[in-house]
Amino acid sequence: MMEELIEYVAKSLVDDPTAVKVRRRDAGANIILELRVGPGDTGRIIGKGGRVANAIRTLLKVEEDAHKGKRIILKIL
């Protein structure tokens, strides 16, 4: 579910929604979500001063509570 949420938010922010890809990796006590966007859209996802990226990470904190003991990490590539 969280992959779909991140993909939905990212696609609504970028100029090229077809380039948005989200990949989930389980790494021990962590869940790593890798978000890939087109080369011109990275700044849109990060936002001024990282505000957009931090807002997305805040959304993931809610999901983190549902996965007790697992930390969710967002990597923007």
C-alpha positions in Angstrom: 0.0 0.0 0.0 2.7 2.5 0.8 4.3 2.0 -2.5 1.1 3.0 -4.2 0.7 6.0 -2.0 4.3 7.3 -2.8 3.7 6.6 -6.5 0.4 8.5 -6.5 1.9 11.5 -4.7 5.0 11.5 -6.9 3.0 11.3 -10.1 0.9 14.2 -9.1 4.0 16.4 -8.6 6.2 15.7 -11.6 6.1 16.7 -15.3 6.7 13.1 -16.5 4.6 10.7 -14.5 5.5 7.8 -16.7 9.1 8.0 -15.3 8.0 7.5 -11.7 9.0 4.1 -10.3 8.8 2.9 -6.7 10.6 -0.2 -5.5 10.4 -1.8 -2.1 13.2 -3.7 -0.5 13.1 -5.4 2.9 16.4 -5.0 4.7 16.2 -6.6 8.2 14.4 -4.2 10.5 14.0 -1.6 7.7 11.7 -1.2 4.7 13.5 0.8 2.0 11.4 2.5 -0.6 13.4 3.7 -3.6 11.7 6.4 -5.6 12.9 7.1 -9.1 11.7 10.0 -11.2 12.8 11.6 -14.5 16.0 13.7 -14.4 14.2 17.0 -14.6 11.8 16.1 -11.8 14.1 15.4 -8.9 13.9 19.0 -7.7 10.1 18.9 -7.7 10.1 15.8 -5.5 12.7 17.1 -3.1 11.1 20.6 -3.0 12.6 23.9 -1.7 14.7 23.1 1.4 13.5 19.5 1.2 9.9 20.3 2.2 8.2 18.0 -0.2 10.5 15.1 0.6 9.9 15.6 4.3 6.1 15.8 3.8 6.3 12.4 2.0 8.4 11.0 4.8 5.8 12.2 7.3 3.1 10.2 5.4 5.3 7.2 5.7 5.5 7.7 9.5 1.8 6.8 9.7 2.5 3.6 7.8 5.5 2.9 10.0 3.2 2.6 13.0 1.3 -0.2 11.2 4.6 -2.1 10.7 5.6 -2.4 14.3 9.3 -2.7 14.7 10.1 -1.8 11.1 11.5 1.6 10.0 10.5 2.9 6.6 13.2 4.7 4.7 12.6 6.8 1.6 15.4 7.1 -0.9 15.0 9.5 -3.8 17.1 8.4 -6.7 
